Structure formats: structure tokens, C-alpha cells
Amino acid sequence: MNTNKTQSEQVNPALSKGAVIGSAFSPHEFRIGNYITSKSWFGSHKISGIEVFRDRLDFKVNGYVHSQIEGKYFDLDRIPLTVEWLINFGYTKREGSFCNQWWNGLNDVTHDWLVDITEMIDDGSFFYRNGKHVIKYVHELQNLHYMLSGEMLSLS
């Protein structure tokens, strides 16, 4: 037994695949409801389905199936996180001199902000304040929000 792979990767080799040609996708970082973009249509759409096969991963987006096959061109891509995305997801901004704070949701236990994101003014980078977890892409913010709140971030 190969101890370097998880049990699910041993059962299904498609799960151990990393990014493929023309793509930054890794199968472990996405979930249904994440927003992504395409190199051909450039808009943003939600992933509505993910199917894992022995030789490929299929992402259903905008009514089409996009297959990720090792060594083949893949059209879908991650969306960089921007201030516009935070605003569209309903985050509130508190300006600072070195960094801005963005928050969304209320923590019922501590009565402070449930998700608190820091934006560095000098380079425009974002990270999760409590863990300094860098957030580069929209789906990473969506996944963090989901882990903390149990709800998927969606555009209004």
C-alpha cells in the first residue's frame, strides 16, 4: 500500500491529479457553488456539479461540462479576489492607515465579526485575520466563509 496517498486517492487516481496544462485547478480546492471563470467566455459562473472519473474530473458550469484531463488544455480558471468581490458578497469595510478590515456575519458566541478579512493597503493582498491565511481567489474566500458559517457565499 502506498502511504503517500490518501485512501480516496488510492481508490480513484483522478483525485491525486494536480493542475493541468492551461489551468490552476486542483480538484481538492473546489466545491459546488464556487465561482470560477473561463478563458474563453471570461464571465463568472458557479460550479453546479463536480464528477470524478478514473481518468478525468468534470466540472459542470453554466450548463456545460468542462473535463479536466491530465496533459490536456483546460478552459476554466480561478478568479482573483478583489475589493469588488468583497462588496458584492456583502462585506463591510473599515478603513485603516496600513490595512483595511472587511467583515461579514456575526459570531453568536463572541459577538464579534464571524469572518474578518484584512486587506493590506500597500500591496492589495488579503488574508484571514485570525490565522494569517492568505486569500488570493474568490473560491478560497467562499470556502473559508463556508467552513466558519456553514453557509456558501453567493452574489445577491
N, CA, C and O of each residue as an XYZ file, in Angstrom:
624
protein
N       0.839     -1.179      0.000
C       0.000      0.000      0.000
C       0.886      1.244      0.000
O       1.860      1.316      0.748
N       0.550      2.211     -0.829
C       1.287      3.464     -0.934
C       0.833      4.390      0.187
O      -0.320      4.821      0.202
N       1.716      4.697      1.116
C       1.341      5.526      2.260
C       1.389      7.017      1.957
O       0.989      7.822      2.798
N       1.868      7.406      0.784
C       1.937      8.816      0.422
C       0.611      9.338     -0.111
O       0.448     10.551     -0.248
N      -0.330      8.472     -0.413
C      -1.622      8.888     -0.948
C      -2.717      8.596      0.058
O      -2.630      7.647      0.836
N      -3.755      9.429      0.031
C      -4.897      9.168      0.892
C      -5.638      7.950      0.366
O      -5.411      7.515     -0.763
N      -6.523      7.405      1.188
C      -7.283      6.235      0.764
C      -8.131      6.550     -0.463
O      -8.221      5.724     -1.371
N      -8.752      7.724     -0.508
C      -9.582      8.085     -1.664
C      -8.739      8.246     -2.920
O      -9.207      7.929     -4.014
N      -7.495      8.736     -2.791
C      -6.612      8.862     -3.950
C      -6.191      7.495     -4.460
O      -6.016      7.320     -5.666
N      -6.021      6.507     -3.560
C      -5.665      5.167     -3.976
C      -6.815      4.510     -4.720
O      -6.597      3.792     -5.696
N      -8.044      4.751     -4.261
C      -9.223      4.191     -4.906
C      -9.484      4.866     -6.241
O      -9.847      4.204     -7.214
N      -9.300      6.189     -6.294
C      -9.564      6.936     -7.517
C      -8.380      7.835     -7.836
O      -8.239      8.901     -7.236
N      -7.511      7.417     -8.786
C      -6.310      8.185     -9.115
C      -6.594      9.611     -9.600
O      -5.710     10.464     -9.517
N      -7.797      9.892    -10.101
C      -8.117     11.244    -10.583
C      -8.043     12.259     -9.457
O      -7.787     13.438     -9.702
N      -8.266     11.810     -8.210
C      -8.224     12.733     -7.080
C      -6.819     13.201     -6.756
O      -6.654     14.246     -6.126
N      -5.806     12.461     -7.168
C      -4.427     12.844     -6.856
C      -3.817     13.737     -7.919
O      -2.662     14.144     -7.792
N      -4.559     14.048     -8.953
C      -4.061     14.901    -10.027
C      -3.958     16.337     -9.549
O      -4.837     16.823     -8.837
N      -2.900     17.013     -9.933
C      -2.757     18.435     -9.640
C      -3.308     19.243    -10.792
O      -4.177     18.783    -11.532
N      -2.800     20.439    -10.935
C      -3.217     21.314    -12.027
C      -2.782     20.714    -13.357
O      -1.798     19.977    -13.422
N      -3.519     21.033    -14.415
C      -3.206     20.541    -15.752
C      -2.838     21.703    -16.651
O      -2.936     22.861    -16.245
N      -2.420     21.405    -17.856
C      -1.997     22.425    -18.813
C      -3.072     23.494    -18.954
O      -4.245     23.177    -19.151
N      -2.679     24.751    -18.855
C      -3.610     25.869    -19.044
C      -4.535     26.097    -17.876
O      -5.488     26.867    -17.997
N      -4.291     25.455    -16.741
C      -5.206     25.575    -15.623
C      -4.466     25.648    -14.309
O      -3.361     25.122    -14.169
N      -5.082     26.300    -13.356
C      -4.551     26.333    -11.997
C      -5.459     25.516    -11.092
O      -5.354     25.617     -9.869
N      -6.343     24.713    -11.660
C      -7.300     23.933    -10.885
C      -6.635     22.747    -10.214
O      -5.823     22.042    -10.813
N      -6.991     22.549     -8.979
C      -6.650     21.345     -8.246
C      -7.971     20.830     -7.695
O      -8.730     21.608     -7.117
N      -8.270     19.554     -7.854
C      -9.611     19.057     -7.513
C      -9.995     19.209     -6.050
O     -11.186     19.240     -5.739
N      -9.044     19.303     -5.151
C      -9.363     19.368     -3.728
C      -9.803     20.750     -3.258
O     -10.329     20.876     -2.153
N      -9.605     21.778     -4.057
C      -9.887     23.122     -3.564
C     -11.238     23.677     -3.982
O     -11.566     24.806     -3.616
N     -12.031     22.930     -4.730
C     -13.304     23.454     -5.220
C     -14.483     22.668     -4.689
O     -14.379     21.482     -4.377
N     -15.616     23.363     -4.592
C     -16.868     22.742     -4.166
C     -17.993     23.334     -5.026
O     -17.839     24.387     -5.644
N     -19.110     22.634     -5.044
C     -20.280     23.137     -5.766
C     -20.675     24.472     -5.146
O     -20.746     24.603     -3.924
N     -20.930     25.452     -5.989
C     -21.279     26.797     -5.535
C     -20.135     27.784     -5.645
O     -20.358     28.991     -5.559
N     -18.891     27.291     -5.837
C     -17.749     28.196     -6.035
C     -17.870     28.896     -7.384
O     -18.302     28.304     -8.373
N     -17.478     30.173     -7.405
C     -17.432     30.928     -8.652
C     -16.091     30.692     -9.341
O     -15.042     30.663     -8.697
N     -16.144     30.525    -10.649
C     -14.937     30.362    -11.467
C     -15.141     31.161    -12.750
O     -16.210     31.725    -12.980
N     -14.108     31.200    -13.576
C     -14.200     31.879    -14.860
C     -13.669     30.956    -15.946
O     -13.131     29.885    -15.664
N     -13.828     31.382    -17.175
C     -13.352     30.621    -18.322
C     -12.412     31.487    -19.135
O     -12.585     32.704    -19.202
N     -11.434     30.876    -19.744
C     -10.512     31.625    -20.596
C     -11.173     32.023    -21.915
O     -10.635     32.859    -22.641
N     -12.321     31.445    -22.232
C     -12.991     31.798    -23.488
C     -14.186     32.725    -23.283
O     -14.410     33.606    -24.113
N     -14.968     32.561    -22.203
C     -16.111     33.453    -22.016
C     -15.912     34.474    -20.913
O     -16.755     35.359    -20.769
N     -14.872     34.408    -20.143
C     -14.419     35.433    -19.199
C     -15.370     35.840    -18.085
O     -14.915     36.476    -17.135
N     -16.621     35.527    -18.134
C     -17.531     35.890    -17.049
C     -17.313     35.005    -15.840
O     -16.437     34.140    -15.840
N     -18.108     35.225    -14.816
C     -18.034     34.372    -13.629
C     -19.326     33.582    -13.510
O     -20.420     34.120    -13.681
N     -19.182     32.306    -13.216
C     -20.327     31.429    -13.024
C     -20.028     30.468    -11.891
O     -18.871     30.221    -11.551
N     -21.104     29.923    -11.305
C     -20.958     28.953    -10.224
C     -20.723     27.555    -10.785
O     -21.229     27.195    -11.848
N     -19.947     26.783    -10.044
C     -19.832     25.358    -10.334
C     -21.131     24.723     -9.851
O     -21.486     24.847     -8.679
N     -21.843     24.041    -10.752
C     -23.110     23.421    -10.369
C     -22.981     21.910    -10.200
O     -23.909     21.256     -9.722
N     -21.841     21.358    -10.587
C     -21.633     19.922    -10.404
C     -20.168     19.560    -10.577
O     -19.452     20.179    -11.364
N     -19.732     18.559     -9.842
C     -18.377     18.032     -9.971
C     -18.498     16.513     -9.981
O     -19.071     15.921     -9.066
N     -17.956     15.891    -11.018
C     -17.969     14.432    -11.100
C     -16.551     13.932    -11.250
O     -15.765     14.461    -12.036
N     -16.237     12.906    -10.485
C     -14.894     12.341    -10.502
C     -14.929     11.007    -11.238
O     -15.692     10.106    -10.887
N     -14.090     10.898    -12.262
C     -13.936      9.653    -13.001
C     -12.503      9.159    -12.841
O     -11.650      9.883    -12.327
N     -12.243      7.972    -13.264
C     -10.912      7.393    -13.127
C      -9.865      8.212    -13.875
O      -8.742      8.364    -13.393
N     -10.214      8.737    -15.033
C      -9.233      9.417    -15.887
C      -9.452     10.918    -16.028
O      -8.698     11.585    -16.737
N     -10.482     11.465    -15.359
C     -10.756     12.902    -15.512
C     -11.675     13.392    -14.408
O     -12.290     12.613    -13.680
N     -11.745     14.712    -14.311
C     -12.712     15.382    -13.441
C     -13.588     16.243    -14.323
O     -13.085     16.959    -15.189
N     -14.886     16.183    -14.115
C     -15.815     17.010    -14.874
C     -16.404     18.075    -13.963
O     -16.904     17.779    -12.878
N     -16.336     19.324    -14.423
C     -16.946     20.449    -13.725
C     -18.098     20.942    -14.588
O     -17.901     21.297    -15.750
N     -19.307     20.964    -14.016
C     -20.459     21.499    -14.739
C     -20.595     22.967    -14.368
O     -20.773     23.318    -13.202
N     -20.507     23.827    -15.397
C     -20.545     25.272    -15.189
C     -21.339     25.897    -16.325
O     -21.066     25.646    -17.499
N     -22.321     26.709    -15.968
C     -23.095     27.458    -16.949
C     -23.737     26.541    -17.992
O     -23.842     26.907    -19.163
N     -24.162     25.359    -17.569
C     -24.828     24.426    -18.471
C     -23.900     23.565    -19.306
O     -24.374     22.738    -20.085
N     -22.608     23.730    -19.171
C     -21.635     22.957    -19.947
C     -20.776     22.115    -19.021
O     -20.586     22.457    -17.854
N     -20.260     21.018    -19.546
C     -19.341     20.163    -18.804
C     -17.929     20.438    -19.298
O     -17.652     20.345    -20.493
N     -17.038     20.777    -18.373
C     -15.632     21.041    -18.680
C     -14.822     19.908    -18.060
O     -14.813     19.751    -16.839
N     -14.147     19.123    -18.885
C     -13.390     17.969    -18.396
C     -11.933     18.334    -18.172
O     -11.276     18.914    -19.037
N     -11.447     17.982    -16.999
C     -10.035     18.169    -16.668
C      -9.360     16.820    -16.864
O      -9.609     15.869    -16.123
N      -8.491     16.754    -17.886
C      -7.774     15.533    -18.221
C      -6.287     15.859    -18.196
O      -5.849     16.843    -18.793
N      -5.518     15.035    -17.506
C      -4.079     15.296    -17.363
C      -3.421     15.453    -18.735
O      -3.625     14.634    -19.631
N      -2.627     16.522    -18.885
C      -1.899     16.766    -20.118
C      -2.701     17.476    -21.195
O      -2.174     17.766    -22.269
N      -3.984     17.763    -20.918
C      -4.852     18.429    -21.899
C      -5.146     19.855    -21.450
O      -5.099     20.167    -20.260
N      -5.450     20.711    -22.415
C      -5.835     22.090    -22.130
C      -7.132     22.098    -21.338
O      -8.036     21.309    -21.616
N      -7.231     22.989    -20.346
C      -8.432     23.107    -19.520
C      -8.854     24.567    -19.507
O      -8.048     25.443    -19.196
N     -10.095     24.831    -19.838
C     -10.587     26.184    -20.077
C     -10.924     26.977    -18.812
O     -10.874     28.206    -18.837
N     -11.262     26.314    -17.720
C     -11.704     27.020    -16.520
C     -10.521     27.537    -15.708
O      -9.417     26.998    -15.782
N     -10.774     28.597    -14.928
C      -9.699     29.175    -14.128
C     -10.274     29.806    -12.864
O     -11.469     30.089    -12.783
N      -9.407     30.019    -11.886
C      -9.776     30.674    -10.626
C      -9.963     32.172    -10.870
O      -9.432     32.721    -11.835
N     -10.723     32.830     -9.985
C     -10.970     34.265    -10.081
C     -10.191     34.961     -8.967
O     -10.381     34.634     -7.796
N      -9.322     35.912     -9.303
C      -8.605     36.657     -8.259
C      -9.588     37.425     -7.367
O     -10.554     38.009     -7.859
N      -9.333     37.420     -6.054
C     -10.168     38.163     -5.110
C      -9.853     39.648     -5.219
O      -8.690     40.052     -5.227
N     -10.903     40.452     -5.303
C     -10.769     41.910     -5.389
C     -11.739     42.558     -4.403
O     -12.625     41.899     -3.858
N     -11.556     43.845     -4.187
C     -12.467     44.622     -3.344
C     -13.897     44.516     -3.880
O     -14.844     44.428     -3.098
N     -14.059     44.523     -5.196
C     -15.396     44.444     -5.803
C     -16.109     43.156     -5.393
O     -17.309     43.172     -5.121
N     -15.374     42.040     -5.349
C     -15.975     40.774     -4.926
C     -16.412     40.855     -3.464
O     -17.504     40.398     -3.125
N     -15.581     41.428     -2.595
C     -15.952     41.556     -1.181
C     -17.235     42.379     -1.036
O     -18.133     42.011     -0.279
N     -17.310     43.479     -1.757
C     -18.505     44.332     -1.707
C     -19.725     43.560     -2.204
O     -20.785     43.604     -1.580
N     -19.576     42.852     -3.331
C     -20.698     42.100     -3.902
C     -21.158     40.949     -3.008
O     -22.320     40.547     -3.069
N     -20.258     40.416     -2.177
C     -20.621     39.368     -1.224
C     -21.196     39.936      0.068
O     -21.558     39.177      0.968
N     -21.287     41.267      0.171
C     -21.907     41.893      1.329
C     -20.967     42.196      2.481
O     -21.417     42.427      3.603
N     -19.663     42.199      2.220
C     -18.704     42.547      3.276
C     -18.730     44.043      3.537
O     -18.976     44.834      2.626
N     -18.477     44.432      4.777
C     -18.423     45.823      5.196
C     -16.967     46.190      5.443
O     -16.207     45.396      5.998
N     -16.582     47.388      5.032
C     -15.183     47.825      5.119
C     -14.994     48.827      6.257
O     -15.801     49.735      6.455
N     -13.900     48.633      6.997
C     -13.447     49.611      7.980
C     -12.025     50.000      7.567
O     -11.114     49.172      7.572
N     -11.858     51.264      7.213
C     -10.570     51.719      6.696
C      -9.566     51.941      7.815
O      -9.915     52.381      8.910
N      -8.307     51.627      7.514
C      -7.206     51.847      8.439
C      -6.062     52.523      7.714
O      -6.139     52.754      6.507
N      -5.014     52.838      8.429
C      -3.893     53.534      7.796
C      -2.960     52.577      7.059
O      -2.386     52.956      6.039
N      -2.795     51.358      7.542
C      -1.927     50.376      6.891
C      -2.709     49.244      6.250
O      -2.261     48.626      5.285
N      -3.890     48.984      6.807
C      -4.718     47.910      6.269
C      -6.196     48.242      6.472
O      -6.560     49.034      7.341
N      -7.019     47.628      5.665
C      -8.464     47.748      5.799
C      -9.004     46.433      6.336
O      -8.475     45.365      6.030
N     -10.049     46.514      7.130
C     -10.714     45.321      7.642
C     -12.041     45.159      6.907
O     -12.780     46.126      6.725
N     -12.334     43.948      6.493
C     -13.593     43.608      5.846
C     -14.258     42.532      6.689
O     -13.598     41.563      7.065
N     -15.547     42.669      6.999
C     -16.209     41.659      7.791
C     -17.579     41.326      7.223
O     -18.198     42.103      6.496
N     -18.018     40.129      7.594
C     -19.299     39.617      7.135
C     -19.813     38.639      8.185
O     -19.112     37.692      8.543
N     -21.000     38.853      8.669
C     -21.621     37.933      9.616
C     -21.247     38.225     11.052
O     -20.217     38.840     11.327
N     -22.084     37.784     11.957
C     -21.875     37.997     13.385
C     -21.699     36.651     14.075
O     -22.477     35.722     13.858
N     -20.676     36.559     14.903
C     -20.414     35.361     15.690
C     -21.333     35.377     16.905
O     -21.231     36.269     17.748
N     -22.226     34.404     17.001
C     -23.204     34.354     18.091
C     -22.566     34.128     19.460
O     -23.146     34.497     20.481
N     -21.384     33.529     19.488
C     -20.725     33.222     20.762
C     -19.922     34.417     21.260
O     -20.083     34.833     22.408
N     -19.061     34.974     20.415
C     -18.168     36.056     20.847
C     -18.739     37.442     20.579
O     -18.194     38.436     21.058
N     -19.815     37.519     19.829
C     -20.475     38.773     19.472
C     -19.547     39.735     18.723
O     -19.667     40.954     18.841
N     -18.627     39.162     17.955
C     -17.813     39.969     17.053
C     -18.038     39.437     15.636
O     -18.944     38.637     15.398
N     -17.217     39.885     14.718
C     -17.419     39.514     13.320
C     -17.057     38.055     13.082
O     -16.027     37.573     13.553
N     -17.907     37.366     12.352
C     -17.702     35.953     12.078
C     -16.525     35.747     11.120
O     -15.642     34.932     11.387
N     -16.514     36.472     10.025
C     -15.426     36.372      9.050
C     -14.814     37.759      8.919
O     -15.479     38.700      8.488
N     -13.556     37.879      9.290
C     -12.840     39.153      9.310
C     -11.627     39.034      8.385
O     -10.684     38.298      8.677
N     -11.661     39.754      7.285
C     -10.600     39.691      6.279
C      -9.793     40.987      6.327
O     -10.361     42.078      6.394
N      -8.471     40.861      6.294
C      -7.590     42.027      6.273
C      -7.081     42.250      4.857
O      -6.624     41.318      4.195
N      -7.164     43.499      4.400
C      -6.625     43.898      3.095
C      -5.417     44.796      3.348
O      -5.554     45.857      3.958
N      -4.257     44.392      2.895
C      -3.057     45.219      3.029
C      -3.102     46.327      1.988
O      -3.214     46.047      0.795
N      -3.018     47.578      2.420
C      -3.142     48.719      1.515
C      -1.959     48.783      0.547
O      -2.139     49.116     -0.625
N      -0.749     48.465      1.026
C       0.433     48.619      0.175
C       0.460     47.676     -1.021
O       0.903     48.077     -2.098
N       0.002     46.442     -0.868
C       0.064     45.513     -2.000
C      -1.288     44.937     -2.413
O      -1.361     44.172     -3.375
N      -2.358     45.292     -1.703
C      -3.696     44.834     -2.072
C      -3.965     43.369     -1.769
O      -4.953     42.813     -2.249
N      -3.103     42.732     -0.980
C      -3.316     41.322     -0.658
C      -4.348     41.192      0.460
O      -4.574     42.130      1.225
N      -4.972     40.013      0.543
C      -5.990     39.733      1.543
C      -5.559     38.529      2.367
O      -4.931     37.607      1.845
N      -5.898     38.534      3.662
C      -5.701     37.339      4.461
C      -6.737     37.280      5.571
O      -7.313     38.292      5.971
N      -6.956     36.064      6.055
C      -7.875     35.847      7.162
C      -7.172     36.288      8.431
O      -6.118     35.759      8.782
N      -7.750     37.248      9.109
C      -7.093     37.928     10.216
C      -6.616     36.995     11.330
O      -5.487     37.128     11.803
N      -7.446     36.074     11.745
C      -7.088     35.245     12.888
C      -5.999     34.223     12.586
O      -5.307     33.779     13.501
N      -5.834     33.843     11.327
C      -4.861     32.817     11.013
C      -3.810     33.249     10.017
O      -2.942     32.459      9.649
N      -3.875     34.497      9.575
C      -2.964     34.994      8.542
C      -2.955     34.085      7.316
O      -1.935     33.948      6.641
N      -4.077     33.480      7.043
C      -4.232     32.626      5.881
C      -4.453     33.521      4.652
O      -5.478     34.195      4.553
N      -3.505     33.527      3.729
C      -3.601     34.371      2.542
C      -4.753     33.885      1.664
O      -4.901     32.689      1.412
N      -5.556     34.829      1.208
C      -6.697     34.511      0.347
C      -6.482     35.222     -0.976
O      -6.606     36.444     -1.060
N      -6.161     34.458     -2.003
C      -5.874     35.026     -3.323
C      -7.061     34.963     -4.275
O      -7.163     35.769     -5.200
N      -7.961     34.002     -4.048
C      -9.014     33.747     -5.028
C     -10.396     33.730     -4.385
O     -10.546     33.456     -3.194
N     -11.395     34.027     -5.201
C     -12.788     34.080     -4.753
C     -13.211     32.763     -4.116
O     -13.846     32.776     -3.061
N     -12.881     31.636     -4.720
C     -13.321     30.353     -4.166
C     -12.688     30.081     -2.800
O     -13.289     29.391     -1.977
N     -11.491     30.608     -2.545
C     -10.871     30.438     -1.227
C     -11.657     31.192     -0.162
O     -11.857     30.683      0.941
N     -12.105     32.406     -0.487
C     -12.952     33.166      0.437
C     -14.275     32.442      0.654
O     -14.751     32.343      1.785
N     -14.872     31.934     -0.430
C     -16.135     31.205     -0.302
C     -15.974     29.981      0.601
O     -16.828     29.711      1.445
N     -14.880     29.248      0.421
C     -14.661     28.040      1.209
C     -14.397     28.369      2.682
O     -14.877     27.667      3.571
N     -13.631     29.439      2.938
C     -13.383     29.873      4.315
C     -14.698     30.273      4.982
O     -14.984     29.852      6.103
N     -15.483     31.075      4.299
C     -16.778     31.516      4.830
C     -17.665     30.300      5.133
O     -18.331     30.251      6.167
N     -17.665     29.333      4.227
C     -18.467     28.125      4.422
C     -18.004     27.346      5.657
O     -18.824     26.866      6.440
N     -16.688     27.225      5.823
C     -16.155     26.495      6.985
C     -16.524     27.181      8.296
O     -16.797     26.509      9.291
N     -16.534     28.509      8.306
C     -16.806     29.250      9.534
C     -18.292     29.429      9.828
O     -18.696     29.494     10.989
N     -19.109     29.510      8.772
C     -20.528     29.822      8.975
C     -21.479     28.687      8.593
O     -22.629     28.661      9.033
N     -20.999     27.753      7.779
C     -21.888     26.694      7.288
C     -22.733     27.146      6.113
O     -23.589     26.398      5.642
N     -22.500     28.375      5.629
C     -23.267     28.913      4.501
C     -22.318     29.300      3.376
O     -21.233     29.827      3.621
N     -22.736     29.033      2.131
C     -21.924     29.384      0.972
C     -22.177     30.840      0.599
O     -23.325     31.267      0.481
N     -21.097     31.600      0.414
C     -21.216     32.976     -0.059
C     -21.748     32.970     -1.474
O     -21.304     32.176     -2.303
N     -22.686     33.840     -1.757
C     -23.266     33.939     -3.085
C     -23.534     35.402     -3.395
O     -23.743     36.212     -2.492
N     -23.527     35.727     -4.667
C     -23.814     37.102     -5.079
C     -25.293     37.383     -4.879
O     -26.132     36.507     -5.093
N     -25.612     38.598     -4.470
C     -27.003     38.973     -4.210
C     -27.799     39.052     -5.484
O     -28.992     39.355     -5.449
